[in-house]
């Protein structure tokens, strides 16, 4: 018996966020002009996109390798940003730094820097809610001149600190619900410690594009019989969104490439959704959708 045609939809909200889009565009423009362009760290958390760009001459290096480059070599700073020490090092070495820091991350760096300056000589602390060692956090800590601490839970903040002014920021890619809870708990603790005045200033600095993906991936996963979620293996945003999709629809499969697709997944499906992380390129979503289509003909 002939099967009814299966509908295959690419999630309109999936794919590069504006920050990653800008960084990849910058790399492509430079690769048109130069044979070889360098990037400090992986430009985007997607292996296939990195390998596509490497095919055009992109090379990934770390900070220690800057010293080995010829004068005026173009080196991209990716969307996560870098601490001021990287800019100073590049200037010393006469490296041509091309800054593709996401404007939202840049704004957060300025806010942290301003908070540190305003607190100079006064009691108080700068708290950054995020993942220690994450490149964005490394860049933010660089703005704080050693005066900030990174935490992942409010238990890491000792009671006596709650009596002092606290300027609290979140990594742009932090989980919004977890951060809101963190902020509520922190203020609650300050009250329980009977500190006369709440001096905790919470800055809601999580990127709106990240926040909006949560309700959108849940609705998208619920609207399809089967979901194929496409993400690089090292993308934490990909892991987060894929887990949400899986919760919303147990027939969710996570892949990094079309070669990982299995025809059995689609046996009884009438509608198939293809979604991905903020670091998944659109061409890859399209490639996966095309492969799924061939498997369901
Ligand atoms: S997730 Fe938001 S803050 Fe992070 S790079 Fe993308 S647009 Fe910028």
Boltz pocket constraint, residues with backbone or C-beta under 6 A from the ligand:
constraints:
  - pocket:
      binder: B
      contacts: [[A, 17], [A, 18], [A, 19], [A, 20], [A, 79], [A, 80], [A, 102], [A, 103], [A, 104], [A, 105], [A, 172], [A, 173], [A, 207], [A, 208], [A, 209], [A, 210], [A, 278]]
      max_distance: 6.0
